[in-house]
Amino acid sequence: MKEIILPEKCETMHDFLVQNKDVVFDAVLDSIEDQYWDKTVNTVNILRINSKNKDSTIALKRKEWIKALKSAEEYFSKPYIEAYEKCHRCLKIIKYLEGLD
């Protein structure tokens, strides 16, 4: 799980997440990749965000993993991102998870 401390100038956590999709999608991929093979894990913590001394945790349930990974893969494949190795990692995990259904 990645931990983020929001700068004071950020208006809201939502603003930060929208403006920093690379951080969010990296955290989604890394967190799911660490746990997807373990069929007993039903939830992964993606991000812990500290904003004005308030901690929030973003977690995803297993049933949401494929959708989140597809969004991450779409983001990583954009022409201005071109993170093809990360796309491959997403697709590998999606294929594994879809095979479990």
C-alpha positions in Angstrom: 0.0 0.0 0.0 1.3 3.4 -0.9 1.1 6.2 1.6 0.5 9.9 0.5 0.7 13.0 2.5 -1.4 15.7 0.8 0.2 19.1 0.4 -1.6 21.9 2.1 -2.3 23.6 -1.3 -4.5 20.6 -2.4 -8.2 21.6 -2.0 -9.5 18.0 -1.5 -8.4 14.4 -1.6 -10.6 14.1 -4.8 -8.6 16.9 -6.5 -5.3 15.2 -5.7 -6.5 11.8 -7.0 -7.8 13.3 -10.2 -4.6 15.3 -10.8 -2.3 12.4 -9.9 -3.7 9.4 -11.8 -0.2 8.0 -12.3 0.2 7.6 -8.5 -3.3 6.1 -8.2 -2.9 3.6 -11.0 0.6 2.6 -9.9 -0.8 1.9 -6.4 -3.7 -0.1 -7.9 -1.4 -2.3 -9.9 1.2 -2.8 -7.2 -1.3 -3.6 -4.5 -3.3 -6.1 -6.5 -0.2 -7.6 -8.0 1.1 -8.4 -4.5 -2.1 -10.3 -3.6 -4.0 -11.5 -6.6 -2.7 -15.1 -6.5 -3.9 -15.6 -2.9 -7.5 -16.7 -3.3 -8.1 -16.1 0.4 -7.5 -12.3 0.1 -10.8 -10.5 -0.6 -9.7 -6.9 -0.1 -6.5 -5.0 -0.8 -5.6 -1.6 0.6 -4.5 0.6 -2.3 -3.6 4.0 -0.8 -3.4 5.6 2.6 -3.9 9.3 2.4 -3.0 11.8 5.2 -4.8 15.1 4.8 -4.7 17.7 7.5 -3.9 15.0 10.2 -6.8 12.8 9.0 -5.9 9.4 7.6 -8.1 7.8 4.9 -7.5 4.4 3.3 -8.7 3.4 -0.2 -9.3 -0.3 -0.5 -10.7 -2.5 -3.3 -12.7 -5.7 -2.9 -11.7 -8.6 -5.1 -14.8 -8.3 -7.3 -13.6 -4.8 -8.2 -10.0 -5.8 -9.1 -10.6 -6.6 -12.8 -12.4 -3.3 -13.4 -9.7 -1.3 -11.7 -6.9 -3.1 -13.6 -8.7 -2.5 -16.9 -8.8 1.2 -16.1 -5.2 1.1 -15.1 -4.2 -0.7 -18.4 -6.2 1.9 -20.4 -4.4 4.7 -18.6 -0.9 3.2 -19.0 -1.5 2.6 -22.8 -2.3 6.2 -23.6 0.1 7.7 -26.2 1.5 10.3 -23.8 2.0 7.6 -21.0 3.2 4.6 -23.0 3.9 2.4 -19.9 3.7 -0.8 -21.9 5.4 -3.0 -19.3 2.7 -1.9 -16.8 0.0 -2.6 -19.4 1.4 -6.2 -19.7 1.4 -6.7 -15.9 -2.3 -5.5 -15.8 -3.3 -7.8 -18.6 -1.5 -10.8 -17.1 -3.3 -10.4 -13.8 -6.7 -9.8 -15.5 -6.2 -13.0 -17.5 -5.5 -14.9 -14.3 -8.5 -13.4 -12.4 -10.9 -14.0 -15.3 -9.7 -17.7 -15.4 -10.9 -18.1 -11.8 -14.5 -17.2 -12.6 
